[in-house]
Amino acid sequence: LGADLPDWGLPLAVAKHQTGDLRAAENRYREVIRHDAQHVEARFNLALLLIQQRRNEDAVSLLEDLVERDGDVQAAHVLREIRGPEGDRDGDREGEREGEK
């Protein structure tokens, strides 16, 4: 049963998320992730849920991991939305500073 959890666990988590049962959805997403730490969709959806709950720091950690380990473009987009143009850690500001020298 445990090995099959991501197959049925994710749809259940998404259903809970869509119906507004955020606590149950978070628990299900985390359960899927416990069984498959690399489950990209569960990690991404959990990050979105955390944003809905205004838990941006926790969400940013998940999103950064998705970008760094998986090259997830959607996660990168959401990170930019959270941080805004001035919050891009790897953005052009560093290049601008080098140009000022």
Secondary structure, DSSP 4 states (H G I P E B T S, - for coil): -GGGHHHHHHHHHHHHHHTT-HHHHHHHHHHHHHH-TT-HHHHHHHHHHHHHTT-HHHHHHHHHHHHHHH--HHHHHHHHHHH-GGG-TTSHHHHHHHHH-
